[in-house]
Amino acid sequence: MLIDAHIHLDQYKDEEISSLLEEVDYVIAVSMQLVSCERTLHLSKTYHQVKAAFGFHPEQSLPGQRDEDALFDWIRAHADDMVAVGEVGLPYYLRQEQAIDNRPYVALLERFIILAKELDKPIVLHAVYEDAAIVCDLLEKHQLRKAHFHWFKGDKAVVKRMIQHGYFISITPDCFYEEEIQQLIQAYPIERMMIETDGPWPFEGPFTNKRTSPWMMHSTIEVIASIKGLSTQEAAQIITQNTKNFYRL
């Protein structure tokens, strides 16, 4: 049994969730904003396999100051109910679609990093390509080492930097057909690797038109094992233990 290190469980229908959870030991259920946090909390109270992370997804408009403060107050009040702060980060894809100022998003992310340090929690990061260097700067500034870059993509320089600081990444099922992700697997130490689905985000290749579900992670393990020269059992054991240690499961 595997651990899905990053899934938007709150975005699935109620009737889908029980069957999804039959496929895993645990899931790290991340949140999009306050309403999402509240549903994620409910799911974590309902199912023992669900471990909650609370945050604000960056690929959306920023909250107003009152809503932002309310979210931070809520997270502090429920700190004992979560295993991490997340998902948080910078709006790389949103900036490809429209001209937006990245600076307020950087300021919000820094506030979340300070919160994670205050609460002694890991942080789950949405930070790809050039955004990853900005995030590394902030992590180093605040000396927060327990960082998980989910579905990471970036150049060799930032990959080297992340490895040096011991940051974790997680691999999605697109490794089955994306050479860029296969190269990342080759470069990154398996001791700093987890796997995820980012469900319900859809995938292509053999997963086209299939509901994203934790069973897809078995294909991810096979790809990682092949690239790293391990058996699938060895790769699964290492990655599962990595996730348990990182999230204190």
N, C-alpha and C positions, 0 to 999 in steps of 0.2 A: 504494500500500500504506500502511495506517494503523498507528498504534501504540495498542494497548489499554493505557491508563495505569493500569488497576486491574482485576485478575482473580484469582480464587481458583483458579488452575490445578490446585493440588494436590487439589481436590475433584472433578475430572473423572476418569473411568476412563482407565486407561493407553491403551486402544485408541482413545480419542477425541482424544487430544492432538495427534497428528501432523496430522490433518485440520484441527483448529482453528488450528494455527500456520501452515498454508498460506495463511491469509487475512490475515496481518499481517507487517509488518517485525519488530516486537518486541512483547512483552507485559511489563508490570511485574507480576510474580507476587507477591502479598502473602501473608502468613502469619497463622495464627490462634493458634498457641502452639508449643511446642518441637517436637512431632511434625510439625506442619505445616511448620515451618521446615526440618526435615531433609528432608522430601519436596520442598519447593520448591528447596532446594539441589541435590538429586539431579536435578530437572528442568532446572535451569539448567546443570548439567554435561552433560546429555544433549542439549539442544537449544540452539543458539546464539541463537535468537530470544528465549529466556527470560531476563529480568533479574530477579534475586531481591530481595525486600524481606523483612526479618525483624522480627517483632514479636509482639504479643499483642492479639487482637481484644477490645474491651471489652464486647461484648454477651454475656458469660458470667461465671461465678463467678471470683473472683480466685484466682490460684495461692497456695499457701502460700509462706512465706518461702524455704524451701529450693528449691522449684521456680522461684520468681522469680529467685533468685540464679543458679541453674543456667542459666536462659534468658539472662540478661545475660552470663554467662561465655561461653556458646556463641556469642552474637552477636559479642562482642569477638573471639573466636577465628576467626570467619568473616567479619570485616569486609571483607576484600578480595574476598569472593565476592558482596557485595550492593551494590545501587545506592542503597538507602534503608533507613531504619528504618520498619517498618510492616507491618501496619496497627495503629495504636494510637489511643487516644482515650477517649471517655466513653460510658457505657451509657445513652443516652437512651431507647431502645426498651425495654430491660430494666426501666427505672424506671417505665415506663407499666404494666407487668405486675405488678410487685411492689415492696413498700417496701424499698428498699436504701439504704445510706449511700453517698453519692457521694464522700465525702472520701477513702477509700482508693484509689478509682479515679483521682482527681485526683493523689494522691501518686505512684501508679504512672506515670501519664502524665508527670508532671514528671521522674521518673527517666529515662524514655525521651527526653524532650527534651534533658536533660543529656547522655545518651549520644549522641544525634545530633550535638550540638555538639562533643562530644569526638572523635567519629569523622569529623567534617566530612562528614556525609551529610544529604541531604534527609529530611524526615519526612512520612509519609503518614497523614492524620488522618481519623478517624471522629468528626465533631463537628458536630451539627446543632442548629438553633434556639438555645435559651438556652445550650446547652453551648459553642457557638462563641465566645461572649464570654469564658468561662472559659479556653478554649484560647488565645485571643488574648492574654489577660493573661499566661499562662505563656510564650508565645513571645516577647512583649515583654520580660518579666522576664529571660529568658536570651539575648535578642538573637539568636534563631534566625529567620532570614528565609526560608530555603528550605523553605516549608511548602506541602503539597498537601492541600487539603480535598476529599476525594472525595465524590461524590454529595451535594453541599452543599445545605442548605435553611436559610434564616434570614431575619431581618427586615432592613429597609433600613439600619438603623443599623450592624449588624454587617457587612453587605455593604460599606458605605462604609468601614468600618474596615479590612476585609481588602484592599480595593482600595488604600487609602492605604499599606499596608505591603507591597504587592506579592505577596501570597499567591496561589497558584494554586488553581483549582477544576477539576473534571472533570465532564463532562456525560454522562448515561446515555441509553439509548434511550427512557426515559419522557418525554423532551422532546417526543416525537412526539405525546403526548396529554395532558401535564400542563401546564396554564397557568402554574402556579407556577414551573416550570423554564424555560418560555419567557420569563417576566418576568425571571428571573435572567440568562438569556442576553442579553437586551436591556440589562440594567444593567451587566454585567461586561465589562471590556475583553477582546477576543478575544486580545490579546497575553498574557493571563494565564489562558488556557483550554486544557484538554486534553479528551480524550474517553475513555470507558471503557465496559465492560460490567458490571463487578462480577459476572461469571459465576461460578458457574452460577445466580445469582439470577434468577428468571423475571420476564418483563415481560408487560404486558397489550396491549390494542389490537391492532395488526396482528401482534404477536409472541406472542399467546396460544397456549399449548400448543406453542410452539417452543423447542427447546433454545437457551439463551442462548449466543451465539457472536459472534466479532468481526465477522462480516459485518453485524451489526445497526448497527455504527458508521457505515455509509454513510448510513443514514437520519438519524442524529444530525448528521452533517456537512451534509446537505441542509437540516435545520431551522435550524442555526446560520447557514448561508450566507444563507438566506432572511431571517432576522431581521436580520442584519448588513448586508444589501444587497451581498453578494459572490457570485461564482460558486462552485460547489462546489469547483472546483479551487483557487481562491484560499484558501478557508476550510481545505481539507485541507492545503495547503502551510504555512499559518501555524501551524495546530494541531500538525502533525507536527514542525515545527521547534521550537515551544515545548517539546514533550515531549523531543526530543533534547537541547535545551539544558539543561532542568531536570534531567534524569537523566544528563547527560553521556554520551550514547550515541554 
